[in-house]
Amino acid sequence: MIVITGPQRTPDELGDLIEMSALLGAALMTDHPAFADVTGLYRMAGWDCCAQASADVLLAKSFGWPVKDIVI
């Protein structure tokens, strides 16, 4: 399963993250997926300005998941 993270500091950012999740068929990291099932992480632009998304990326790298940027 692919998971997605990105900026989520405001309702608009969270809405964008949810929309992108639906478009890509990726689970949200905020939904606390079973880490054993995760095969990779997508990250939306601006992830590095959000503490939660930064923590998600750190976690992904710690587990050795491939991390890919979404470029729009």
N, CA, C and O atoms as a Tinker XYZ file with bonds, in Angstrom:
   288  protein
     1  N      0.841000   -1.171000    0.000000    73     2
     2  CA     0.000000    0.000000    0.000000    64     1     3
     3  C      0.889000    1.238000    0.000000    63     2     4     5
     4  O      1.885000    1.306000    0.720000    81     3
     5  N      0.518000    2.192000   -0.805000    73     3     6
     6  CA     1.191000    3.488000   -0.840000    64     5     7
     7  C      0.458000    4.429000    0.112000    63     6     8     9
     8  O     -0.772000    4.433000    0.158000    81     7
     9  N      1.202000    5.220000    0.865000    73     7    10
    10  CA     0.609000    6.224000    1.747000    64     9    11
    11  C      1.063000    7.604000    1.280000    63    10    12    13
    12  O      2.030000    7.734000    0.529000    81    11
    13  N      0.359000    8.616000    1.729000    73    11    14
    14  CA     0.654000    9.988000    1.309000    64    13    15
    15  C      0.694000   10.905000    2.517000    63    14    16    17
    16  O     -0.034000   10.711000    3.491000    81    15
    17  N      1.554000   11.905000    2.436000    73    15    18
    18  CA     1.609000   12.942000    3.457000    64    17    19
    19  C      1.856000   14.278000    2.771000    63    18    20    21
    20  O      2.211000   14.332000    1.594000    81    19
    21  N      1.668000   15.320000    3.502000    73    19    22
    22  CA     1.874000   16.667000    2.987000    64    21    23
    23  C      1.456000   17.678000    4.027000    63    22    24    25
    24  O      1.110000   17.313000    5.151000    81    23
    25  N      1.484000   18.945000    3.662000    73    23    26
    26  CA     1.095000   19.977000    4.618000    64    25    27
    27  C     -0.338000   19.752000    5.095000    63    26    28    29
    28  O     -1.223000   19.413000    4.308000    81    27
    29  N     -0.546000   19.942000    6.370000    73    27    30
    30  CA    -1.881000   19.736000    6.950000    64    29    31
    31  C     -2.128000   20.668000    8.126000    63    30    32    33
    32  O     -2.797000   20.319000    9.099000    81    31
    33  N     -1.558000   21.881000    8.003000    73    31    34
    34  CA    -1.687000   22.858000    9.089000    64    33    35
    35  C     -3.014000   23.585000    9.072000    63    34    36    37
    36  O     -3.469000   24.066000   10.110000    81    35
    37  N     -3.649000   23.674000    7.905000    73    35    38
    38  CA    -4.912000   24.395000    7.785000    64    37    39
    39  C     -5.959000   23.463000    7.182000    63    38    40    41
    40  O     -5.610000   22.443000    6.589000    81    39
    41  N     -7.238000   23.805000    7.329000    73    39    42
    42  CA    -8.282000   22.988000    6.702000    64    41    43
    43  C     -8.108000   22.877000    5.182000    63    42    44    45
    44  O     -8.390000   21.826000    4.607000    81    43
    45  N     -7.650000   23.947000    4.530000    73    43    46
    46  CA    -7.429000   23.900000    3.078000    64    45    47
    47  C     -6.317000   22.916000    2.719000    63    46    48    49
    48  O     -6.460000   22.131000    1.782000    81    47
    49  N     -5.221000   22.957000    3.457000    73    47    50
    50  CA    -4.124000   22.026000    3.189000    64    49    51
    51  C     -4.557000   20.582000    3.420000    63    50    52    53
    52  O     -4.213000   19.693000    2.641000    81    51
    53  N     -5.302000   20.355000    4.475000    73    51    54
    54  CA    -5.795000   19.017000    4.762000    64    53    55
    55  C     -6.751000   18.554000    3.660000    63    54    56    57
    56  O     -6.729000   17.391000    3.255000    81    55
    57  N     -7.576000   19.461000    3.189000    73    55    58
    58  CA    -8.488000   19.137000    2.091000    64    57    59
    59  C     -7.734000   18.768000    0.825000    63    58    60    61
    60  O     -8.117000   17.832000    0.123000    81    59
    61  N     -6.664000   19.497000    0.529000    73    59    62
    62  CA    -5.834000   19.183000   -0.638000    64    61    63
    63  C     -5.193000   17.803000   -0.483000    63    62    64    65
    64  O     -5.117000   17.039000   -1.445000    81    63
    65  N     -4.740000   17.495000    0.707000    73    63    66
    66  CA    -4.119000   16.204000    0.974000    64    65    67
    67  C     -5.134000   15.064000    0.787000    63    66    68    69
    68  O     -4.816000   14.036000    0.190000    81    67
    69  N     -6.323000   15.252000    1.288000    73    67    70
    70  CA    -7.381000   14.248000    1.149000    64    69    71
    71  C     -7.752000   14.069000   -0.321000    63    70    72    73
    72  O     -7.941000   12.945000   -0.785000    81    71
    73  N     -7.855000   15.170000   -1.045000    73    71    74
    74  CA    -8.184000   15.101000   -2.473000    64    73    75
    75  C     -7.103000   14.354000   -3.255000    63    74    76    77
    76  O     -7.424000   13.510000   -4.092000    81    75
    77  N     -5.843000   14.647000   -2.996000    73    75    78
    78  CA    -4.751000   13.977000   -3.689000    64    77    79
    79  C     -4.709000   12.493000   -3.327000    63    78    80    81
    80  O     -4.397000   11.649000   -4.168000    81    79
    81  N     -5.020000   12.188000   -2.092000    73    79    82
    82  CA    -5.080000   10.797000   -1.658000    64    81    83
    83  C     -6.117000   10.030000   -2.475000    63    82    84    85
    84  O     -5.864000    8.913000   -2.928000    81    83
    85  N     -7.268000   10.635000   -2.654000    73    83    86
    86  CA    -8.330000    9.984000   -3.434000    64    85    87
    87  C     -7.934000    9.843000   -4.898000    63    86    88    89
    88  O     -8.194000    8.809000   -5.513000    81    87
    89  N     -7.309000   10.870000   -5.458000    73    87    90
    90  CA    -6.906000   10.819000   -6.863000    64    89    91
    91  C     -5.864000    9.729000   -7.122000    63    90    92    93
    92  O     -5.902000    9.066000   -8.158000    81    91
    93  N     -4.942000    9.547000   -6.189000    73    91    94
    94  CA    -3.858000    8.582000   -6.371000    64    93    95
    95  C     -4.170000    7.199000   -5.807000    63    94    96    97
    96  O     -3.439000    6.240000   -6.055000    81    95
    97  N     -5.252000    7.104000   -5.052000    73    95    98
    98  CA    -5.580000    5.827000   -4.421000    64    97    99
    99  C     -4.607000    5.473000   -3.312000    63    98   100   101
   100  O     -4.357000    4.297000   -3.045000    81    99
   101  N     -4.063000    6.486000   -2.672000    73    99   102
   102  CA    -3.095000    6.291000   -1.586000    64   101   103
   103  C     -3.781000    6.532000   -0.241000    63   102   104   105
   104  O     -4.658000    7.387000   -0.120000    81   103
   105  N     -3.368000    5.772000    0.754000    73   103   106
   106  CA    -3.909000    5.957000    2.100000    64   105   107
   107  C     -3.235000    7.156000    2.751000    63   106   108   109
   108  O     -2.084000    7.473000    2.448000    81   107
   109  N     -3.944000    7.807000    3.628000    73   107   110
   110  CA    -3.382000    8.934000    4.377000    64   109   111
   111  C     -2.569000    8.428000    5.561000    63   110   112   113
   112  O     -2.982000    7.496000    6.252000    81   111
   113  N     -1.421000    9.039000    5.793000    73   111   114
   114  CA    -0.652000    8.699000    6.994000    64   113   115
   115  C     -1.445000    9.058000    8.244000    63   114   116   117
   116  O     -1.259000    8.447000    9.296000    81   115
   117  N     -2.322000   10.040000    8.136000    73   115   118
   118  CA    -3.127000   10.443000    9.297000    64   117   119
   119  C     -4.129000    9.361000    9.695000    63   118   120   121
   120  O     -4.686000    9.403000   10.792000    81   119
   121  N     -4.360000    8.387000    8.801000    73   119   122
   122  CA    -5.274000    7.277000    9.114000    64   121   123
   123  C     -4.566000    6.130000    9.824000    63   122   124   125
   124  O     -5.173000    5.091000   10.086000    81   123
   125  N     -3.284000    6.314000   10.136000    73   123   126
   126  CA    -2.480000    5.330000   10.873000    64   125   127
   127  C     -2.526000    3.947000   10.225000    63   126   128   129
   128  O     -3.056000    3.002000   10.809000    81   127
   129  N     -1.972000    3.830000    9.020000    73   127   130
   130  CA    -1.976000    2.531000    8.340000    64   129   131
   131  C     -1.088000    1.515000    9.061000    63   130   132   133
   132  O     -0.194000    1.883000    9.823000    81   131
   133  N     -1.349000    0.243000    8.809000    73   131   134
   134  CA    -0.479000   -0.807000    9.367000    64   133   135
   135  C      0.860000   -0.722000    8.649000    63   134   136   137
   136  O      0.938000   -0.955000    7.443000    81   135
   137  N      1.904000   -0.392000    9.380000    73   135   138
   138  CA     3.201000   -0.136000    8.772000    64   137   139
   139  C      3.739000   -1.342000    7.999000    63   138   140   141
   140  O      4.494000   -1.172000    7.042000    81   139
   141  N      3.364000   -2.542000    8.398000    73   139   142
   142  CA     3.835000   -3.737000    7.698000    64   141   143
   143  C      3.284000   -3.814000    6.276000    63   142   144   145
   144  O      3.867000   -4.484000    5.423000    81   143
   145  N      2.169000   -3.137000    6.016000    73   143   146
   146  CA     1.538000   -3.175000    4.692000    64   145   147
   147  C      2.017000   -2.063000    3.763000    63   146   148   149
   148  O      1.728000   -2.092000    2.566000    81   147
   149  N      2.739000   -1.095000    4.293000    73   147   150
   150  CA     3.148000    0.077000    3.513000    64   149   151
   151  C      4.350000   -0.276000    2.633000    63   150   152   153
   152  O      5.313000   -0.896000    3.084000    81   151
   153  N      4.263000    0.142000    1.351000    73   151   154
   154  CA     5.351000   -0.124000    0.407000    64   153   155
   155  C      6.031000    1.146000   -0.082000    63   154   156   157
   156  O      7.063000    1.073000   -0.750000    81   155
   157  N      5.471000    2.308000    0.238000    73   155   158
   158  CA     6.081000    3.565000   -0.184000    64   157   159
   159  C      5.288000    4.761000    0.296000    63   158   160   161
   160  O      4.145000    4.638000    0.737000    81   159
   161  N      5.920000    5.929000    0.202000    73   159   162
   162  CA     5.304000    7.181000    0.659000    64   161   163
   163  C      5.392000    8.230000   -0.435000    63   162   164   165
   164  O      6.462000    8.458000   -0.999000    81   163
   165  N      4.275000    8.864000   -0.733000    73   163   166
   166  CA     4.246000   10.049000   -1.588000    64   165   167
   167  C      4.208000   11.252000   -0.661000    63   166   168   169
   168  O      3.561000   11.225000    0.386000    81   167
   169  N      4.917000   12.321000   -1.062000    73   167   170
   170  CA     4.840000   13.542000   -0.256000    64   169   171
   171  C      4.527000   14.726000   -1.169000    63   170   172   173
   172  O      5.113000   14.888000   -2.239000    81   171
   173  N      3.596000   15.533000   -0.715000    73   171   174
   174  CA     3.178000   16.709000   -1.463000    64   173   175
   175  C      4.108000   17.879000   -1.174000    63   174   176   177
   176  O      4.735000   17.947000   -0.117000    81   175
   177  N      4.185000   18.789000   -2.124000    73   175   178
   178  CA     5.008000   19.996000   -1.958000    64   177   179
   179  C      4.612000   20.721000   -0.683000    63   178   180   181
   180  O      3.430000   20.823000   -0.355000    81   179
   181  N      5.601000   21.217000    0.025000    73   179   182
   182  CA     5.363000   21.931000    1.274000    64   181   183
   183  C      5.428000   21.035000    2.496000    63   182   184   185
   184  O      5.243000   21.507000    3.618000    81   183
   185  N      5.688000   19.752000    2.298000    73   183   186
   186  CA     5.741000   18.815000    3.422000    64   185   187
   187  C      6.762000   19.243000    4.465000    63   186   188   189
   188  O      6.569000   19.029000    5.662000    81   187
   189  N      7.858000   19.854000    3.999000    73   187   190
   190  CA     8.946000   20.216000    4.911000    64   189   191
   191  C      8.620000   21.404000    5.806000    63   190   192   193
   192  O      9.388000   21.722000    6.715000    81   191
   193  N      7.499000   22.061000    5.563000    73   191   194
   194  CA     7.066000   23.191000    6.401000    64   193   195
   195  C      6.041000   22.760000    7.445000    63   194   196   197
   196  O      5.537000   23.588000    8.204000    81   195
   197  N      5.738000   21.477000    7.482000    73   195   198
   198  CA     4.712000   20.955000    8.391000    64   197   199
   199  C      5.354000   19.898000    9.292000    63   198   200   201
   200  O      5.928000   18.925000    8.802000    81   199
   201  N      5.256000   20.089000   10.584000    73   199   202
   202  CA     5.889000   19.172000   11.533000    64   201   203
   203  C      5.357000   17.747000   11.394000    63   202   204   205
   204  O      6.135000   16.794000   11.451000    81   203
   205  N      4.062000   17.586000   11.215000    73   203   206
   206  CA     3.484000   16.246000   11.099000    64   205   207
   207  C      3.985000   15.534000    9.846000    63   206   208   209
   208  O      4.358000   14.363000    9.903000    81   207
   209  N      3.994000   16.242000    8.712000    73   207   210
   210  CA     4.468000   15.645000    7.465000    64   209   211
   211  C      5.963000   15.330000    7.550000    63   210   212   213
   212  O      6.408000   14.301000    7.040000    81   211
   213  N      6.730000   16.199000    8.183000    73   211   214
   214  CA     8.165000   15.940000    8.357000    64   213   215
   215  C      8.387000   14.676000    9.185000    63   214   216   217
   216  O      9.279000   13.881000    8.889000    81   215
   217  N      7.581000   14.500000   10.209000    73   215   218
   218  CA     7.678000   13.288000   11.030000    64   217   219
   219  C      7.297000   12.054000   10.207000    63   218   220   221
   220  O      7.916000   11.000000   10.355000    81   219
   221  N      6.296000   12.173000    9.352000    73   219   222
   222  CA     5.900000   11.063000    8.483000    64   221   223
   223  C      7.041000   10.654000    7.559000    63   222   224   225
   224  O      7.293000    9.465000    7.366000    81   223
   225  N      7.727000   11.636000    6.990000    73   223   226
   226  CA     8.846000   11.362000    6.081000    64   225   227
   227  C     10.000000   10.716000    6.842000    63   226   228   229
   228  O     10.620000    9.774000    6.349000    81   227
   229  N     10.285000   11.216000    8.031000    73   227   230
   230  CA    11.337000   10.612000    8.863000    64   229   231
   231  C     11.017000    9.158000    9.175000    63   230   232   233
   232  O     11.894000    8.295000    9.119000    81   231
   233  N      9.767000    8.891000    9.500000    73   231   234
   234  CA     9.329000    7.538000    9.796000    64   233   235
   235  C      9.489000    6.648000    8.567000    63   234   236   237
   236  O      9.975000    5.522000    8.668000    81   235
   237  N      9.079000    7.155000    7.410000    73   235   238
   238  CA     9.190000    6.387000    6.166000    64   237   239
   239  C     10.652000    6.037000    5.874000    63   238   240   241
   240  O     10.967000    4.905000    5.506000    81   239
   241  N     11.524000    7.004000    6.040000    73   239   242
   242  CA    12.947000    6.753000    5.786000    64   241   243
   243  C     13.514000    5.755000    6.793000    63   242   244   245
   244  O     14.366000    4.937000    6.446000    81   243
   245  N     13.046000    5.819000    8.030000    73   243   246
   246  CA    13.499000    4.881000    9.053000    64   245   247
   247  C     13.089000    3.449000    8.719000    63   246   248   249
   248  O     13.835000    2.508000    8.991000    81   247
   249  N     11.913000    3.285000    8.133000    73   247   250
   250  CA    11.425000    1.964000    7.740000    64   249   251
   251  C     11.973000    1.523000    6.385000    63   250   252   253
   252  O     11.774000    0.378000    5.980000    81   251
   253  N     12.655000    2.414000    5.689000    73   251   254
   254  CA    13.222000    2.070000    4.398000    64   253   255
   255  C     12.236000    2.112000    3.244000    63   254   256   257
   256  O     12.483000    1.521000    2.192000    81   255
   257  N     11.110000    2.813000    3.434000    73   255   258
   258  CA    10.125000    2.925000    2.363000    64   257   259
   259  C     10.645000    3.895000    1.297000    63   258   260   261
   260  O     11.272000    4.897000    1.640000    81   259
   261  N     10.401000    3.619000    0.023000    73   259   262
   262  CA    10.738000    4.599000   -1.000000    64   261   263
   263  C      9.875000    5.849000   -0.813000    63   262   264   265
   264  O      8.681000    5.751000   -0.532000    81   263
   265  N     10.483000    7.009000   -0.968000    73   263   266
   266  CA     9.773000    8.285000   -0.810000    64   265   267
   267  C      9.813000    9.009000   -2.149000    63   266   268   269
   268  O     10.883000    9.211000   -2.723000    81   267
   269  N      8.639000    9.397000   -2.641000    73   267   270
   270  CA     8.561000   10.097000   -3.934000    64   269   271
   271  C      7.811000   11.406000   -3.767000    63   270   272   273
   272  O      6.798000   11.480000   -3.071000    81   271
   273  N      8.331000   12.436000   -4.421000    73   271   274
   274  CA     7.673000   13.736000   -4.396000    64   273   275
   275  C      6.590000   13.786000   -5.456000    63   274   276   277
   276  O      6.760000   13.256000   -6.554000    81   275
   277  N      5.483000   14.421000   -5.129000    73   275   278
   278  CA     4.416000   14.662000   -6.093000    64   277   279
   279  C      4.644000   16.046000   -6.656000    63   278   280   281
   280  O      4.662000   17.028000   -5.915000    81   279
   281  N      4.815000   16.129000   -7.942000    73   279   282
   282  CA     5.045000   17.405000   -8.614000    64   281   283
   283  C      3.805000   17.723000   -9.430000    63   282   284   285
   284  O      3.394000   16.950000  -10.297000    81   283
   285  N      3.221000   18.869000   -9.138000    73   283   286
   286  CA     1.995000   19.269000   -9.844000    64   285   287
   287  C      2.317000   20.398000  -10.794000    63   286   288
   288  O      1.429000   20.890000  -11.491000    81   287
